[in-house]
Amino acid sequence: MNKELTIDMLAAVKKPARYTGGEFGSIYKEEAEVRIALAFPDVYEVGMSYLGFKILYHLVNKMDGIAAERVYAPWIDMEQLMRERNVTLTTLETKKALSECDLVGFTLQYELSYTNILNMLDLGGVSVLAAERGEEEPFVVVGGPCVFNPEPLADIFDFAILGEGEEALPEVLSCYQGWKREGRPGGRKGFLHRVVKIPGVYVPSFYDVSYNEDNTIKAVTPNTPDAPATVTKRVVADLNKVDFPTAPVVPFGEIVHDRIMLEMFRGCSRGCRFCHAGMVYRPVRERRPEVLREIAHKQVDNTGYEEISLVSLSTADYSCLGPFLDEMIADFKDRKVSVSLPSLRIDAFSVDVAKKVQAVRKSGLTFAPEAGSQRMRDVINKGVTEEDLLHAVSAAFENGWKKVKLYFMIGLPGETDEDVLAIAQLARKVQWKFKEITGKGGCQVTVSASSFVPKPYTAFQWAPQDTLEEIHRKQGLLIEATRVKNITFQYHDGQTSIMEGVFARGDRRLGKALYLAWQRGQRFDGWADVFDFDRWQQALKDCGLDPDFYSHRQRGEGEMFPWEHLQPAVNRAFLANEYKKAQKEILTSDCRQGNCNGCGVCQRLGVPVMDWGNRSYDASKETNFVSLAEKMAGGDNCSYSIATQRPGLPGKGGSAE
């Protein structure tokens, strides 16, 4: 097959810069002994915005004899030309076909990108089904947030890496390098038996799944002594000790997040009961401010970007954010480099932060109340009140802002029509607050409502998802209720939310429907103009599967889930208790501001929360840390940082706020 795209092909498609490669900062290792294609199952401008690949690309290419290259999903126009002309999907760096690589690594960021994984393998000359791959074909490895339930893809990938990859992926590649040098003993199975011994690695073919008569999971059991009964995620204990990319690839064309992305910390301890990321990325581990400033300076020098985005699950929770922002703004003021935050907490402190980062031009502010009524905010453990929101927008309006965007979800467990309509009422209260403060109208409020999708390892993993009819009915309520001047209502497509829900909590049996839907033309399911709901429903039906079984039924309290052999270290009992507290509208406090809540992550991983808010000493030089074992033996909880456990220092967690 031909491997090279031709000039006329590039001229015939939208955004040809997606396919050329050669960007500033690209790394080329022509003679690499081991080559992994980092494959993002969406278009270039989306994949190039993914920080995880920037980190892994940087780390792997520092290894001797091992190369990481990039590949993204070709858009439909390019795919059509590639298939017409038998052009193979290749990496951007050395133009290697995927079939010529040693490994192809996909990130599972979003359930509706799964068909793109099958499509990219096929375009790259790799057998789509793992069982059909020959001895010379690459291994397909997956990671990312959806890897905590990869079972619908179990027929496709060879193995998975659970959790964070900075340490795990180099170990996997070194394992492969050694196996390759020894002459590939045992063939493909031989390597899988080696790699499964690395902590955090899951090989689906090494496990058998049995089912009860009601189609629920009966057991997931290893079929080889090498496979552990459960696989626990990998986690980087101290982010200050891992290398962060300071010279990332700079794209030719515009991408979704076309700026420096500075990762402040990982994890979140707020405990929102709908939030998958907040559970699977625990515990919170912050980078030191001085480390972040050093990274930022190097990235500005190496990229020429004029904006730095401070990213994390909840960036405003960074314990040193106030003084850190002051330092960053002072550092880059003369260089005309701005600093931005992707989201704000609902409090006055956040508005003070916004004043700092938007001193020149006041764009709109974005807040996420998530629910319109206080009752529902208590159900989901949001931990904010209507008063908090109105106080925050009041501070914003007093400082010149006129635009506010509010993010909500509909379809949350226990939701009533009154709760739904409270979303519109809250938007109107924001407008009234603007008039109260400024004496005039004109405040523009955008209300965005997504449809709730229950996810694994959340308190709501037992809950049913709203039916499509119910989603449409609730959207209709809000459409009518927001017919108010200067209120704009935006909502997500309910059909895609239903299919996301099917695959989020699905099992291995969905693999047949996934393969069939792809064969019939499904790809880019996350794009509304491409997604075909009827085709998906037919594929499920033809495979004898009932989507309602996966989406719309209440799970039994003792039901075994398809993903429980893959552990982010969060206790099932903790999640079950959180579900009961949700039904009783009882809040759970943030463990960084109180006692340990018993989620179990710190204890099971041996990794405590790392919070650098106490700036009364140089933590980087501290050696007399209290170990986790000592803290537990002394009856203390594990929810505070090793960075603040020092005799004579006040407090346990520290806060700059």
Salt bridges, closest charged atoms under 4 A:
ASP8 OD2 - ARG85 NH1 2.73
GLU23 OE1 - ARG70 NH2 2.74
GLU33 OE2 - ARG181 NE 2.82
GLU45 OE2 - LYS15 NZ 3.16
GLU45 OE2 - ARG18 NH2 2.58
GLU69 OE2 - ARG35 NH1 2.46
GLU79 OE2 - ARG83 NE 2.80
GLU79 OE2 - ARG523 NH2 2.86
GLU93 OE2 - ARG70 NE 2.69
GLU100 OE2 - LYS3 NZ 2.49
ASP102 OD1 - LYS180 NZ 2.99
GLU111 OE2 - LYS455 NZ 3.30
ASP122 OD2 - ARG83 NH1 2.96
GLU151 OE1 - ARG508 NE 2.69
GLU151 OE2 - HIS565 NE2 3.86
ASP158 OD2 - ARG133 NH1 2.91
ASP158 OD2 - ARG188 NH2 3.13
GLU164 OE1 - ARG266 NH1 3.48
GLU164 OE2 - ARG285 NH2 2.85
GLU166 OE2 - ARG266 NH2 2.29
GLU171 OE2 - ARG234 NH2 2.88
GLU182 OE1 - ARG194 NH2 2.40
ASP226 OD2 - HIS193 ND1 2.70
ASP243 OD2 - HIS58 NE2 3.05
ASP243 OD2 - LYS62 NZ 2.30
GLU263 OE2 - ARG266 NE 2.71
GLU263 OE1 - ARG287 NH1 2.91
GLU286 OE2 - ARG592 NH2 2.62
GLU290 OE2 - ARG288 NE 3.12
GLU290 OE1 - ARG615 NH2 3.27
GLU294 OE2 - LYS298 NZ 3.23
ASP301 OD1 - ARG335 NH2 2.73
GLU307 OE2 - ARG259 NE 3.34
ASP317 OD2 - ARG270 NE 2.63
ASP317 OD1 - ARG345 NH1 2.78
ASP326 OD1 - LYS356 NZ 3.03
GLU327 OE1 - ARG293 NH1 3.60
ASP331 OD2 - ARG293 NE 2.92
ASP331 OD2 - HIS297 NE2 3.20
ASP347 OD2 - ARG345 NE 2.81
GLU370 OE2 - LYS382 NZ 3.67
GLU386 OE2 - LYS429 NZ 2.95
GLU415 OE1 - LYS474 NZ 2.73
ASP417 OD1 - ARG473 NH2 2.73
ASP419 OD2 - ARG375 NH2 2.52
GLU436 OE2 - LYS433 NZ 3.38
ASP466 OD2 - LYS474 NZ 2.85
GLU470 OE2 - ARG473 NH2 2.92
GLU480 OE2 - ARG483 NH2 3.11
GLU500 OE2 - LYS455 NZ 3.01
ASP507 OD2 - ARG509 NH2 2.70
ASP542 OD2 - ARG520 NH2 2.78
ASP548 OD1 - HIS552 NE2 3.76
GLU557 OE2 - LYS580 NZ 3.38
GLU559 OE2 - ARG553 NH2 2.80
GLU564 OE2 - ARG572 NH1 2.71
GLU578 OE1 - ARG273 NE 2.90
GLU578 OE2 - LYS581 NZ 3.72
GLU585 OE2 - ARG375 NH1 3.26
ASP611 OD2 - ARG592 NH2 2.94
ASP618 OD2 - LYS621 NZ 3.87
GLU622 OE1 - ARG646 NE 2.89
ASP636 OD1 - LYS652 NZ 3.30
GLU657 OE1 - ARG345 NH2 2.83
